[in-house]
């Protein structure tokens, strides 16, 4: 019985973690954010995320990412 409870807890936390990180930038450079119910101006609803209408401009200011992060499409994202 205890093993079943542990399995359910691990399963629920893994599902929550994957959902929390599901709104990543698209391959064509469009920003995606969690959908709070109404998307901000310049974004359209795409499932559980809001996707920007335009591609993000590459950042010329930021050249390095903090520890544990990597650069993807001009922004720092967590390493996987």
C-alpha positions as CSV (number, residue, x, y, z in Angstrom):
1,X,0.0,0.0,0.0
2,X,2.8,2.4,0.9
3,X,4.5,1.7,-2.5
4,X,1.3,2.6,-4.3
5,X,1.1,5.9,-2.4
6,X,4.7,6.7,-3.2
7,X,4.2,5.8,-6.9
8,X,1.2,8.1,-7.1
9,X,3.1,11.0,-5.5
10,X,6.0,10.6,-7.9
11,X,3.7,10.4,-10.8
12,X,1.8,13.5,-9.8
13,X,5.0,15.6,-9.3
14,X,6.4,14.5,-12.7
15,X,3.2,15.4,-14.4
16,X,3.2,18.9,-12.8
17,X,6.8,19.4,-13.7
18,X,6.3,18.6,-17.3
19,X,3.2,20.8,-17.5
20,X,5.1,23.7,-15.8
21,X,7.8,23.6,-18.5
22,X,5.6,23.0,-21.5
23,X,5.5,26.6,-22.6
24,X,8.9,27.0,-24.2
25,X,9.8,29.2,-27.1
26,X,9.0,27.7,-30.5
27,X,11.7,26.6,-33.0
28,X,10.9,29.6,-35.2
29,X,11.6,32.0,-32.3
30,X,8.2,32.8,-31.0
31,X,7.9,33.3,-27.2
32,X,5.4,31.2,-25.3
33,X,4.1,31.8,-21.8
34,X,1.6,30.1,-19.5
35,X,-2.0,30.9,-20.4
36,X,-3.5,32.7,-17.3
37,X,-7.0,32.6,-18.9
38,X,-6.6,35.6,-21.1
39,X,-3.5,36.0,-23.3
40,X,-1.6,39.4,-23.1
41,X,-1.6,41.8,-26.0
42,X,0.5,40.4,-28.9
43,X,-0.1,36.8,-27.9
44,X,-2.7,34.2,-29.1
45,X,-3.9,31.1,-27.3
46,X,-2.3,27.8,-28.3
47,X,-3.5,25.1,-26.0
48,X,-2.3,25.7,-22.4
49,X,0.1,28.4,-23.6
50,X,0.0,31.9,-25.1
51,X,2.2,32.3,-28.2
52,X,3.6,35.6,-29.4
53,X,2.4,36.7,-32.8
54,X,6.0,37.8,-33.8
55,X,9.3,36.0,-33.4
56,X,11.6,37.3,-30.7
57,X,14.5,39.5,-31.7
58,X,17.9,38.0,-30.8
59,X,19.4,39.6,-27.7
60,X,22.7,41.3,-28.5
61,X,23.1,42.3,-24.9
62,X,23.2,38.9,-23.2
63,X,26.2,36.8,-24.3
64,X,26.4,34.2,-21.5
65,X,23.8,32.4,-19.4
66,X,23.9,31.8,-15.7
67,X,25.0,28.4,-14.3
68,X,22.5,25.6,-15.1
69,X,21.1,27.4,-18.1
70,X,21.9,27.3,-21.8
71,X,21.1,29.6,-24.7
72,X,18.4,28.7,-27.1
73,X,16.9,31.1,-29.7
74,X,18.6,34.0,-28.1
75,X,17.3,33.4,-24.6
76,X,18.5,31.4,-21.5
77,X,16.6,28.3,-20.8
78,X,17.1,25.6,-18.1
79,X,19.4,22.7,-19.2
80,X,17.6,19.4,-19.6
